[in-house]
Amino acid sequence: MRLKDNKEVYYCYQCERQKKRQLLPKLSGNTGAHQHLLRHHDIDSDGHAKCHPPSGQRAIDENAFTLVSVAKKSEFQRLLVRWLVYCHICLSMVENEHFRELVAHLNKGLASLLPLAKATIRKWIVSAYQEEKEKIKEEMRTSISNIHISFDMWTSPNYLAMLSIFAHYLDKDGRRQSRLVGFKRVLGAHTGENQAATIVATLHEYAIADKTWYCSSGSKNWSVRFLPQNQKKLNH
């Protein structure tokens, strides 16, 4: 009840919360209350608050979710490949209608970038691998230290002899790096000669044979001895 004219009025809870002066719309129907909430608090007749973009930012248009820049396309491809590889996701996931619907719900433009076949994903993965490999080769080429190699051999669950090869060095900024440069299958007997052949092939693959100095594997140590005409030989 408003004292000055004895009229029944609404008391606004939002004004109270925001410590604003009460405007006290009349209680004759609810139109005045709805107009007050909409005009002063951006709350519609259903009680939903309107969302406004931050100052200086345009309102979001639904069509904006269909536009994808070249940079965003490249980043989406990179992140998709990383997710598939690191999480061991089946490549045929991109063909799954439920996954495609999920991406489309988030961004229609990105959904249009999803390949229709897993063979395309395989090409993306191979391409990403080659790009990263070239980066590592350049990093080792410009390293400020000799490159040292560690390796280990083990048998996979399907009885294949696998040799992992790591390169250790200081990059051009003096930071210590350890890079996996080979995960190779070794054919034949598990002899030092077969392992050495696989290691040497990997060194030439990365063009670091001239910078490699020392190799080690558990109790076995491999050293590099320089021979005439800049040739090298692995001794164990």
Summary of the structure (lengths in Angstrom):
residues: 236
radius of gyration: 33.1
end to end distance: 99.2
largest distance: 111.0
contacts: 559
relative contact order: 0.07
helix: 42%
strand: 23%
